[in-house]
């Protein structure tokens, strides 16, 4: 499931920016159904993390 979450509520899209900042993977995840507005346990959506880091 491309939108599965870990203990922090992070999806692969959240983790993309927390751990790798691999911008090439962004369109691949979105094209395959990653939810760009899914919030983690802190209420952050992936775009918040992009600007934060």
C-alpha positions as CSV (number, residue, x, y, z in Angstrom):
1,X,0.0,0.0,0.0
2,X,1.6,3.2,-1.1
3,X,-0.1,5.2,1.7
4,X,0.7,2.8,4.5
5,X,2.1,4.6,7.6
6,X,4.8,3.9,10.2
7,X,4.6,4.6,14.0
8,X,4.9,8.3,13.3
9,X,2.0,8.3,10.8
10,X,4.5,8.9,8.0
11,X,3.7,7.7,4.5
12,X,6.4,7.0,2.0
13,X,5.8,10.5,0.7
14,X,6.6,11.9,4.2
15,X,9.7,9.7,4.5
16,X,10.9,10.8,1.1
17,X,11.7,14.3,2.6
18,X,12.5,13.3,6.1
19,X,15.2,10.8,5.0
20,X,16.3,11.2,1.4
21,X,15.1,14.4,-0.3
22,X,15.1,12.4,-3.5
23,X,13.1,14.7,-5.7
24,X,13.1,12.2,-8.6
25,X,10.8,9.8,-6.6
26,X,8.1,12.5,-5.9
27,X,6.3,12.2,-9.3
28,X,6.6,8.4,-9.2
29,X,4.9,8.2,-5.8
30,X,2.2,10.7,-6.8
31,X,1.5,8.9,-10.1
32,X,1.1,5.7,-8.2
33,X,-1.5,7.1,-5.8
34,X,0.4,8.6,-2.9
35,X,-1.9,11.0,-1.1
36,X,-0.3,14.5,-0.9
37,X,-2.7,15.7,1.8
38,X,-2.4,12.7,4.2
39,X,-1.4,14.0,7.7
40,X,1.1,12.3,10.0
41,X,0.7,12.1,13.8
42,X,1.9,15.7,14.2
43,X,-0.7,16.9,11.7
44,X,1.9,17.6,9.0
45,X,1.2,17.0,5.3
46,X,4.2,16.1,3.1
47,X,4.5,19.7,1.7
48,X,5.0,21.0,5.2
49,X,8.0,18.8,5.6
50,X,9.4,19.9,2.2
51,X,9.5,23.5,3.4
52,X,10.6,22.6,6.9
53,X,13.7,20.7,5.7
